[in-house]
């Protein structure tokens, strides 16, 4: 397969209480950008408009963690779910609060879409996204491009493929010094009753072949990987984790400069965690419905 996706663009939580979730993740050692309001085009060819939703992001070297919530409910309620399209979070939050967003990253989204179409994978036209971000020179507008998939294609989460247009406005070095030492999102754990089929789907999306590793199916595009497990094997990856729904995005892993530094911070902030081999794991009940795993930078887990 042609390799044109090699990393997570970003992953994200959807929450009914953005500030409470951000506050909890600050205790986990993440630093967040100021609130940013999302704008999208509500019809093809139109200029992007405010959606009524917004986010705050923890920025890493090559990707980021997003926490998204409703900031202007009056505006949000004027926009239909069909207009919101893949940006609608009402449905996901009704299932559970936690990790819902998994966006694969590419530097050539046009080539990705061409490959998807050639292989018979139905996807959207390339959409434009913009939001205002704070910079040292004042507020500026960041731009991105994305493609998504037909309704029902990804019941496990909000799955897209995205490309930065203005990466320098998103991946600002001044936000990258995370207190817990986090450097990049390296993994998302997906739980489903049909791991082989989901692994094959991610192969099609990314252009990379997966492999089976024991009870896990792993698709590794290069800098980030998707690990797919069945419910009965989920506890092997996240001890004590009980699925709130099936399928679902169970958690994400970040590479950290020092597990000792992460361990010290979690202990200081009284965050319960579990040590599983060479990983520190904060269970979903202690991280607003999403397991957060820490591994040493450069570790090759599977």
Secondary structure, DSSP 4 states (H G I P E B T S, - for coil): ------EEEEEEEE-S-HHHHHHHHHHTT---PPPEEEEE-SSTTPPPEEEEEEEEEEE-SS-EEEEEEES-HHHHHHS-HHHHGGG--HHHHHH-SEEEEEEEE-S-HHHHHHHHHHTT---PPPEEEEEEEEETTEEEEEEEEEEE--TTS-TTSEEEEEEESSHHHHS-GGG---TT-EEEEEEEEEE-S-HHHHHHHHHHHHT--EEEETTEEEEE-SS-EEEEE-GGGHHHHSTT---SSSSEEEEEEEEES-HHHHHHHHHHTT---EEETTEEEE-GGGTTT-EEEEEETT----
